[in-house]
Amino acid sequence: MKKIKNILASKSPRREHILSQAGFKFSIVHSNVTEISEIELPPEAFCEHWAREKAKKVAKKYPDHLIIGADTVVVLDNQILGKPKVPEKGEIMLNSLSGRTHEVITGVSFIFNDEMDFTFNETTLVSINSLSSKEISDYIYTYKPYDKAGSYGIQDFFAVHINKIVGCYYNVMGLPISSFYKYYKNIKKKLTVNEKK
């Protein structure tokens, strides 16, 4: 029986690091899906949608692999804060997050051929200390978090500004590894049973 291999459909070095650190074996194939932030969906559905779109695109080329897609959003007052891409937008985002609690939601999708199509999401609450304009500017221009939702990385210097989190730390990095593993092992078991039939 041929062993089903895993593919992570993501450009995120954080997700790659989390899976590698946990001992998972996988290849990486970038989906190159263009995410459209204007689609009108609730935040949970939004990140699930794009996680699934990434997985679906790669699954078309690799039908004999288990494809893992993921998408993370930062949500404040029910509004999604995407990736800033430029310093000015990053400063605006961090100023809005300063002294407040926001949500980080990650959608994760598993797709294998026509046998498996499952997506879930997880939320972590993150409370940030009040930030001065200088602290925001220094962080933005030193760490250049333009590829990070909400314009910060919990794993870098910005950790000094985080007062509290409620939920999974790794979810804020981009992959809720405990929930991921819970679903992953059940999916692998189901696919293995189907392969034996």
matplotlib code that plots the C-alpha trace (Angstrom):
import matplotlib.pyplot as plt

x = [0.0, 1.4, 1.8, -0.1, 2.3, 1.6, 1.8, 1.6, 0.1, 1.6, 4.4, 4.4, 7.8, 6.0, 3.7, 6.6, 8.5, 5.6, 5.0, 8.7, 9.2, 6.3, 8.0, 5.6, 6.9, 5.7, 6.6, 5.8, 4.0, 2.9, -0.7, -0.2, -3.8, -4.6, -6.6, -9.4, -10.0, -13.3, -15.3, -18.1, -17.9, -17.8, -14.1, -14.4, -15.9, -13.4, -10.3, -11.8, -12.7, -9.1, -7.5, -9.7, -9.0, -5.2, -5.6, -8.0, -5.6, -2.6, -4.8, -5.6, -1.9, -1.3, -4.4, -2.5, -1.3, -3.0, -3.0, -3.0, -4.1, -4.3, -5.2, -4.9, -6.7, -6.6, -10.0, -10.8, -14.4, -15.5, -13.3, -10.5, -7.1, -5.0, -1.3, -0.2, 2.3, 3.5, 4.8, 2.0, -0.7, 1.2, 1.4, -2.4, -3.1, -0.8, -2.3, -5.8, -4.7, -2.9, -4.3, -7.0, -7.9, -8.4, -9.1, -6.7, -8.6, -6.9, -8.7, -7.2, -8.2, -7.5, -8.1, -7.3, -8.6, -12.4, -12.2, -11.5, -12.5, -12.5, -12.0, -12.0, -11.1, -9.7, -9.7, -7.2, -7.7, -4.7, -4.4, -1.8, -0.4, -0.8, 1.9, 3.5, 4.0, 7.7, 7.3, 5.0, 7.3, 10.4, 8.8, 7.5, 10.7, 13.0, 11.0, 9.1, 6.0, 4.4, 3.6, 1.9, -1.8, -2.3, 1.2, 3.0, 4.6, 4.0, 7.3, 9.5, 10.2, 6.5, 6.1, 7.2, 4.0, 1.6, -0.1, -2.1, -3.4, -6.4, -6.2, -3.5, -0.2, 0.7, -2.7, -1.4, 1.7, -0.5, -1.3, -3.2, -1.0, -3.0, -6.3, -4.5, -3.1, -6.4, -8.0, -5.0, -4.6, -8.3, -8.1, -5.0, -6.7, -9.7, -7.7, -5.6, -8.7, -10.1, -6.8, -7.0, -10.4]
y = [0.0, 3.4, 5.8, 9.1, 12.0, 15.5, 18.8, 22.2, 24.7, 27.8, 30.3, 30.9, 30.2, 30.2, 27.3, 25.4, 25.9, 24.8, 21.6, 20.8, 21.5, 19.0, 16.4, 16.3, 15.1, 17.2, 19.0, 22.6, 23.7, 27.4, 27.7, 31.2, 31.9, 35.7, 36.5, 39.0, 40.8, 42.4, 39.2, 39.6, 36.8, 36.6, 36.3, 32.6, 31.8, 34.2, 32.4, 29.0, 30.0, 31.0, 28.0, 25.7, 27.6, 27.2, 23.5, 23.0, 24.6, 22.4, 19.3, 19.6, 18.9, 16.4, 14.2, 11.4, 13.7, 15.1, 18.8, 21.2, 24.8, 27.6, 31.2, 33.5, 36.8, 39.4, 40.7, 43.9, 45.1, 42.4, 44.0, 41.9, 43.4, 41.9, 42.2, 45.8, 45.5, 49.1, 50.9, 53.4, 50.8, 48.8, 51.9, 52.4, 48.8, 48.7, 52.0, 50.5, 47.4, 49.4, 48.9, 46.5, 42.9, 41.4, 38.0, 35.9, 33.3, 30.6, 28.4, 25.0, 22.8, 19.2, 17.9, 14.5, 13.7, 13.2, 11.3, 14.1, 17.8, 19.1, 22.6, 24.0, 27.3, 28.3, 31.6, 33.0, 36.3, 38.6, 41.6, 44.2, 46.9, 50.5, 51.5, 54.8, 56.2, 55.6, 52.0, 51.4, 53.2, 51.4, 48.0, 48.6, 49.9, 47.4, 44.2, 45.0, 42.9, 43.6, 39.9, 39.4, 39.7, 42.6, 43.9, 42.0, 38.7, 37.2, 35.2, 38.3, 41.4, 42.3, 39.7, 42.3, 44.3, 41.4, 41.4, 38.2, 35.6, 33.3, 30.2, 28.6, 30.5, 28.7, 29.8, 33.4, 32.3, 30.7, 27.1, 25.8, 22.7, 20.9, 21.1, 20.4, 17.2, 16.1, 16.3, 15.2, 11.8, 11.0, 12.0, 9.9, 6.9, 7.3, 7.6, 4.5, 2.4, 3.5, 2.7, -0.9, -1.5]
z = [0.0, -1.0, 1.9, 1.5, 1.6, 2.9, 1.1, 2.8, 0.4, 2.0, 1.6, 5.3, 7.0, 10.3, 9.3, 7.9, 11.2, 13.4, 11.4, 11.3, 15.0, 15.7, 13.6, 10.6, 7.2, 4.3, 1.1, 0.3, -2.8, -3.1, -4.2, -5.5, -4.9, -5.1, -2.0, -2.5, 0.8, -0.5, -0.4, 2.1, 4.6, 8.4, 9.6, 10.4, 7.0, 5.3, 6.6, 5.9, 2.4, 1.5, 3.4, 1.2, -2.0, -1.4, -0.7, -3.7, -6.2, -5.2, -4.9, -8.6, -9.4, -6.6, -6.3, -4.5, -1.6, 1.4, 0.9, 3.8, 3.3, 5.9, 6.2, 9.3, 9.9, 12.6, 13.6, 15.5, 16.0, 13.5, 10.9, 9.2, 9.3, 6.5, 5.7, 5.6, 2.7, 3.3, 6.5, 6.6, 6.8, 9.3, 11.6, 11.3, 12.1, 15.2, 16.4, 16.2, 18.1, 20.8, 24.3, 23.1, 22.7, 19.2, 17.7, 15.6, 13.5, 11.5, 9.0, 8.1, 5.2, 4.4, 0.9, -0.6, -4.1, -3.9, -0.6, 1.9, 2.0, 5.6, 7.0, 10.5, 12.2, 15.6, 17.5, 19.9, 21.8, 22.0, 24.3, 23.5, 25.8, 24.9, 22.4, 21.8, 18.3, 18.6, 19.7, 16.7, 14.3, 15.6, 15.3, 11.8, 10.4, 12.2, 11.7, 8.5, 9.3, 5.9, 5.2, 8.6, 9.3, 11.7, 11.1, 13.9, 14.7, 18.1, 17.8, 17.3, 19.4, 19.3, 22.1, 24.6, 23.8, 24.3, 27.7, 27.4, 25.1, 25.6, 23.4, 21.2, 20.9, 17.6, 16.2, 16.3, 14.4, 11.7, 12.6, 15.7, 16.0, 18.8, 16.9, 13.6, 15.0, 16.4, 13.0, 11.1, 12.8, 12.3, 8.7, 8.1, 9.8, 7.6, 4.4, 5.4, 6.0, 2.6, 0.9, 2.3, 0.8]

ax = plt.figure().add_subplot(projection="3d")
ax.plot(x, y, z, "-o")
ax.set_aspect("equal")
plt.show()
